[in-house]
Amino acid sequence: MKVKDIMTKSVAYVNPSNTVVEAAQLMQKHNVGVIPVCDQSGVIGLVTDRDIVVRNIAHGKSPLDTPVKDVMTSQVTSVSPESDVDEASKIMSQNQIRRLPVVENNKLVGIIALGDMAADSRFDTEASAALSDISMPAKPEKL
């Protein structure tokens, strides 16, 4: 099965100059934990709810005037809509990530999440293996 068969096709995104609060409002509106960051060249980053907390709020910066480009994760791994779902699962496992933007001709066409695979019983094994690899704990800082 291909990524295009189970990906979410309608994806909200922000521009790098949008504020962190605008990204957070989109997350709330669409009930998601990640928003792709796109410019004229395509997907240039992802901003997650964790990015907002760790890279913005925890540093005492205001989400009202901090641009998304200052807190986004800029090393983005993506897949093609024609990629196999098991390939996407392996990429998630190897990179310890739960979501992948789906890009075609440098244009965001969707997003595939571990949850998309878990919701389809045909991918129970792949989703379980990916979650196991993704969940390998990093050691927390000592208090």
Backbone torsions as a table, in degrees:
resi	resn	phi	psi	omega
1	MET	NA	146.8	-177.3
2	LYS	-95.7	155.6	177.8
3	VAL	-55.0	-40.8	-177.3
4	LYS	-60.2	-21.1	-178.4
5	ASP	-77.8	-21.9	-178.2
6	ILE	-127.6	-2.5	-178.1
7	MET	-70.9	159.5	170.1
8	THR	-82.2	124.1	-173.3
9	LYS	-90.5	-30.7	-178.9
10	SER	-99.0	108.1	-173.1
11	VAL	-124.2	125.6	174.4
12	ALA	-73.1	146.9	177.2
13	TYR	-146.4	165.7	177.3
14	VAL	-125.2	163.9	172.3
15	ASN	-91.7	157.8	-178.6
16	PRO	-58.9	-26.2	-178.6
17	SER	-87.1	-9.9	175.1
18	ASN	-61.2	153.9	-179.2
19	THR	-82.6	161.4	176.9
20	VAL	-59.6	-39.3	-179.7
21	VAL	-65.3	-34.6	177.1
22	GLU	-65.4	-40.4	176.7
23	ALA	-64.0	-43.5	179.7
24	ALA	-62.9	-38.9	178.5
25	GLN	-64.8	-38.1	175.7
26	LEU	-65.3	-40.7	177.1
27	MET	-58.3	-45.0	-179.9
28	GLN	-65.2	-46.5	-177.3
29	LYS	-60.0	-40.9	-175.0
30	HIS	-100.5	2.1	179.2
31	ASN	54.8	51.0	179.5
32	VAL	-129.1	162.6	-180.0
33	GLY	-109.7	4.6	179.9
34	VAL	-146.6	142.8	176.1
35	ILE	-131.0	124.2	174.6
36	PRO	-65.8	148.6	176.0
37	VAL	-111.2	121.0	-174.5
38	CYS	-126.5	145.8	168.8
39	ASP	-128.4	-166.8	-176.4
40	GLN	-63.4	-19.0	179.7
41	SER	-89.8	-9.7	-179.9
42	GLY	123.7	-151.8	-179.0
43	VAL	-77.6	120.9	-179.2
44	ILE	-114.0	-4.9	179.9
45	GLY	-177.1	176.3	173.2
46	LEU	-134.3	142.2	172.5
47	VAL	-120.1	127.7	-178.9
48	THR	-110.4	164.9	175.4
49	ASP	-59.6	-34.9	178.4
50	ARG	-67.1	-40.7	176.2
51	ASP	-56.3	-43.0	-178.4
52	ILE	-62.4	-44.0	-178.7
53	VAL	-70.4	-51.6	-172.4
54	VAL	-75.4	-37.4	-174.3
55	ARG	-99.1	-8.8	-178.2
56	ASN	-124.6	-68.4	-174.6
57	ILE	-60.8	-46.2	-177.2
58	ALA	-63.6	-21.3	178.6
59	HIS	-94.4	6.0	178.0
60	GLY	73.9	15.9	178.6
61	LYS	-84.5	151.2	-179.9
62	SER	-84.1	125.2	176.2
63	PRO	-69.5	-13.0	-179.4
64	LEU	-73.0	-28.5	-177.8
65	ASP	-127.9	9.8	176.2
66	THR	-90.4	123.7	177.6
67	PRO	-72.4	148.0	179.8
68	VAL	-55.3	-35.2	-178.1
69	LYS	-59.2	-22.7	179.9
70	ASP	-79.8	-16.8	-176.7
71	VAL	-122.9	-8.7	-175.3
72	MET	-70.7	157.7	169.6
73	THR	-85.5	120.0	-172.8
74	SER	-96.5	-13.6	176.2
75	GLN	-90.4	97.8	-173.8
76	VAL	-103.8	129.6	172.2
77	THR	-102.7	132.4	-178.5
78	SER	-133.9	171.0	176.5
79	VAL	-132.2	164.5	175.9
80	SER	-89.5	153.4	175.4
81	PRO	-62.8	-21.0	179.9
82	GLU	-87.3	-4.7	177.9
83	SER	-65.5	149.6	174.5
84	ASP	-73.7	147.5	179.6
85	VAL	-61.0	-37.3	179.4
86	ASP	-66.7	-30.8	175.1
87	GLU	-66.2	-43.3	177.5
88	ALA	-61.1	-40.6	178.3
89	SER	-61.9	-42.7	178.8
90	LYS	-64.5	-40.4	178.5
91	ILE	-62.6	-42.5	177.7
92	MET	-61.4	-44.9	179.4
93	SER	-60.7	-49.6	-176.6
94	GLN	-63.0	-35.1	-176.1
95	ASN	-100.1	0.7	-178.3
96	GLN	51.3	53.0	178.0
97	ILE	-128.6	154.3	-176.3
98	ARG	-103.8	-12.1	-176.2
99	ARG	-140.3	145.9	177.6
100	LEU	-131.7	128.1	170.7
101	PRO	-66.3	145.4	177.0
102	VAL	-107.1	119.8	-171.5
103	VAL	-124.9	136.1	176.4
104	GLU	-135.6	125.3	-177.1
105	ASN	52.4	46.2	179.7
106	ASN	62.4	15.2	-179.7
107	LYS	-115.1	134.0	176.4
108	LEU	-67.6	121.2	-179.9
109	VAL	-119.1	-4.9	179.6
110	GLY	172.5	-173.7	174.9
111	ILE	-147.0	140.8	175.9
112	ILE	-118.4	133.6	-178.3
113	ALA	-120.4	157.3	175.9
114	LEU	-53.9	-37.0	178.3
115	GLY	-62.0	-32.4	176.7
116	ASP	-63.0	-39.2	179.2
117	MET	-72.6	-42.3	-178.1
118	ALA	-64.9	-29.9	-178.9
119	ALA	-74.8	-14.0	179.7
120	ASP	-108.4	112.2	-173.6
121	SER	-58.8	-19.9	178.5
122	ARG	-68.0	-16.5	-176.7
123	PHE	-116.3	23.1	179.4
124	ASP	-54.1	-46.5	-176.9
125	THR	-65.2	-46.6	-179.6
126	GLU	-63.1	-44.3	-178.9
127	ALA	-64.6	-41.3	179.9
128	SER	-64.5	-44.5	179.7
129	ALA	-64.7	-42.7	179.5
130	ALA	-63.6	-44.8	-179.7
131	LEU	-61.8	-39.2	178.8
132	SER	-61.5	-45.9	-180.0
133	ASP	-68.6	-41.7	-178.8
134	ILE	-64.5	-34.0	-174.1
135	SER	-84.3	2.7	174.7
136	MET	-54.4	117.3	-172.2
137	PRO	-73.4	138.2	167.1
138	ALA	-84.5	147.5	-178.4
139	LYS	-72.6	125.9	177.4
140	PRO	-69.6	153.0	176.1
141	GLU	-64.8	142.7	179.5
142	LYS	-71.4	144.1	178.9
143	LEU	-81.7	NA	NA
